[in-house]
Amino acid sequence: MPYIAPLKEFQFLLETVAPISTLAETAHFADATPDTVNAILEESAKFATGVLDPLNWSGDREGATRHDDSSVTTPKGFKAAYDGYREMGGMGLPMPQEFGGLGLPRSVVTLTDEMLHSSNMSFGLMPMLTQGAIEAMLIAGNDQIKTMFLEKMVAGEWGGTMNLTEPQAGSDLALVKTRAERVVDGTYKIFGTKIFITYGEHDWTENIVHLVLARTTDAPEGVKGISLFAVPKFLVNADGSLGARNDAYCVSLEHKLGIHGSPTAVMQYGDKGGAIGYLVGEENRGLEYMFIMMNLARFGVGLQGIGIAERAYQRAVAFARERVQSRDVGAPKNPSVPIIRHPDIRRMLLRMRSQTEAARALAMATAYAMDLVDSSDDAELKKVNQAFVELMIPVVKGWSTEMSLEVTSLGVQVHGGMGFVEETGAAQHMRDARITTIYEGTTAIQANDLIGRKMAREGGVTAKNLINAMSVFASSLSDENHVHLKATQKRLREGIEAMARAVDFNLAHFNSDVRACFAGSVPMVKLFGIVCGAWALARVGVEAAHRSAANHPDKAFYEAKLATLRFYVDTMIPEAIAAADTIVNGAQGTMALEEAAF
Amino acid sequence: MKVLVPVKRVVDYNVKVRVKADNSGVDIANVKMSMNPFCEIAVEEAVRLKEKGAATEIVAVSAGVTQCQETLRNAMAIGADRGILIETDAELQPLAVAKLLKAIVDKEQPQLVILGKQAIDDDSNQTGQMLAALLNWGQATFASKVEIEGGAAKVTCEVDGGLETVLIKLPAIITTDLRLNEPRYATLPNIMKAKKKQLDIVKPADLGVDVTPRLTTLKVEEPPKRKGGVKVADVAALIDKLKNEAKVI
């Protein structure tokens, strides 16, 4: 069953939580008029359904292969698909026009990224990582670096990678050992091993630009001694043509649980005398640049969670409509029915659908705030929106990906025994989703970021502002007549109250009992996700209710949005309340068991 | 050489159409619409001719409601240089469309008009042929290969018995079949550029064409539902049913 992009839903989000017509009024996004954006979404949807989706399963079966000469081939059809993607101009979608990109708003790119990951997450990783590398160079690179690499990368002619992890340095990058030795001509020689390098080697592009974290010889210990280098697979001559092969080789590929189509490389730098690298920005500021870039990368992984959840939902619905099994509990004398009639299948499908929609609405509200930061002239508005974005990044990443684990697992469950069999495709989504809570910072890392850097450090100002804004919105629901919005108001208020309680606990104990705060940090991500997701979904619901009341020709679509909202607030808000309880009362139990007793 | 490519906005091929409750037609309110796939092939062919140097300008033209502008933008994103919309809310039948196109041809003077062989909504398969007749031009229909040689087009046509290759003098009409080419994906930069290309809007009255329908639709119905099968006892019973019930032998 092919992936069908939910374009109608996308359109609706661009009319509600991320109003694209407002963005198109700014000089910055003047080209992003609703009709152009619509055409771009439609074309991207065609590509996702027509080219990427048919390669998803075969890519999973075949996987990527490394050869003895250190070259890597991706699964059959992937290179041709990438050629299509490159020719289509996909890589430059969010990139500045100055370097050949289209400069489209994040609100649009969020949707095109989702389609990429829904249809083929293994494929989508390469553009995602290349765009991350481009971002890092845009943030910190000098003119030499930008001239040498950016135009080719934005055009998709060269790939890019991010090299952070080493065998002993995972979440803790202070332990990075890769060395960089200064050379008289201003370049550096890089020596070391990097692991988990997504698309570290492949057959799609003639060159690959690796961004590598390394320490210069006299760098200080810890995170303040890490610098960022651009290390191309092939050196670049002054005229832009390709020169000598650099000393950067893929020495093996990992065997993984999922995303088999994506080559995950172990990269060896400097075994043949040193890989030539170009410093990006200033020495010892590498991690700082990475963190600016990381916000977008984390947001991108959140979109992978949403994309894969959407795909799992579509597959589960198709199966539930077709599979006939058992009688309707409400009409036991009649013959067996498609399982979609069974209340528990409905519950599972709605958990899948409503969480996916809520996570998407929240991601879109966040993307829109990014666009306001980029396009507004109002300093105060920029500041407020930037703070909101920073607060939401760990939530969009942490919650959307954790949610995708549940959703893809339910997708298998809806299929019953057939879900455990690979041929149905449901299992692949579950395996592919599994990495999303791990890379670009595990859920715990997101949770630390949320309760520490994004909340405690600023005394919870942004979180409290958000709680206030959501309360004002909840009150405004008193003006609405739709029965599901009335129910939503009550539930949303309960959720906001729970969130306020948890935030207050965190702020009150962060200095006195920091372990207690960290014991409840992951539940905090879930609590934020569910409640903020309800708020975003309800904002969409208000407009849906208005259109439905006005007898819009697509009334059924809007009523479906409201029914989904109703299910979500009735069944998910109680979980948010439980999470708040865990945060406030669960810490003692978590730390009570002695380490030796495990 | 200027090439004119008429394009039609139709219900998207993925949509399962529904008949209106009053049987007056198909419900197209709030249904996804897109360019007729055969028209996409026509645009693609024109763009390939331009890339080969055989064509110099491609003008896309559409007739219908104001939203047909989207279809024209789509054609321009694939590679048409400009667009003309003949805007009308009236029902348009093939003869009216052919007359409108003739008026545009008279004005634009193209050497070649490439149309889809038919539209997937009403499957008329008439407009190209009617336009050829109105213009008194040669026509090559159901094309699966097109080559421009001097002042003529060598066209391979799909006919019932196989393939027929004809040489027609320009100016001429070509209608496209499925196997002529595989239309490209519009690139995203070209979608943005299409927005800035010229799109002129005219009314049927400006062209002096009366578009009043000549045919009346009496009734539109769903195809009959497939009935469940039955098991027959033996071959004789089967033959009897085929003969007397189904009346197919």
Interface residues (C-beta under 8 A of the other chain):
Chain A: I4 L7 D31 T33 D35 T36 N38 A39 I40 E42 E43 S44 K46 F47 G84 E87 M88 G89 G90 G92 L93 L102 P553 D554
Chain B: N14 A29 N30 K32 S34 E70 R73 N74 A77 Y185 A186 T187 L188 P189 N190 I191 M192 A194 K195
